[in-house]
Amino acid sequence: HSGWNVGGKIDSGLYFRIGISSMVGYVSDNLRTFSATTEYPFEPLTKADVPTIVGSNEAVVVDGVNGTQYVFQGGRDVVLFPMALPQLTIGGLYGTELSIRFVAYDFKGDFGKLTLFGAGVKHDIGQYLNLKNWFWTGGYAMQLVKGGYYFDYLSHYIHTEAGQSGKNAYYFGTIGFQTASLDARYHEDPDQGNREVTLALKNDFPIFIGIGGGLKWGKL
């Protein structure tokens, strides 16, 4: 659930909408591990599949020569990543809807500030086809999340929706193409070497397919 298609058909009159967009992301297996290599002077040079920052909390230990060991620290064992953030939408401008979402919170300490910014635009394609209660829209959205020192996430999302919209309810099907990247970094525990671990991940499956719907209680 991206939270960008809220309200169904874009109305012809000017309107503003303020709400809370909530979503939950599932941490898939490909995001839980990455291939890492031991560093000099540890011998022999060894590659291993180790946890990312959202992976298993169990460390991976590589045995070396003369009884030495190289320890890759475990992650935080995250399965679901929930978010809820305020979103402002302005619509009715020549069949176009603009949305902005933003939240920031300072956790203090080592983590620092978490900030999320997103912006999206959606246009009513169906207005050129006289679809009446049916709608067909197309749009683009971007989202940037900065997690203090630890991670930067950026996504670009091109999408189209089609469905039916009534006075009090709407439903739709959607298909889109999304690219996303995550650059993460953290330090191991001091007793494990305090090394900085960095990784860069990209989504493997860019196609987004879904269905949705909602109820309309009022409009400003």
ABEGO torsion letter per residue (X at the ends): XAGABBGEBBBABBBBBBBBBBBBBBBBAAAABBBBBBBOABOBBBBBBBBBAABBABBBBBBBBGGBBBBBBBBAGBABBBBBBBBBBBBGBGGBBBBBBBBBBBAEEAAEBBBBBBBBBBBBAAAAAGAEABBBBBBBBBBBBBBEAABBBBBBBBBBBBBBBBAABBBBBBBBBBBBBBBBBBBBBAAAGGBBBBBBBBBABABBBBBBBBBBAEBX
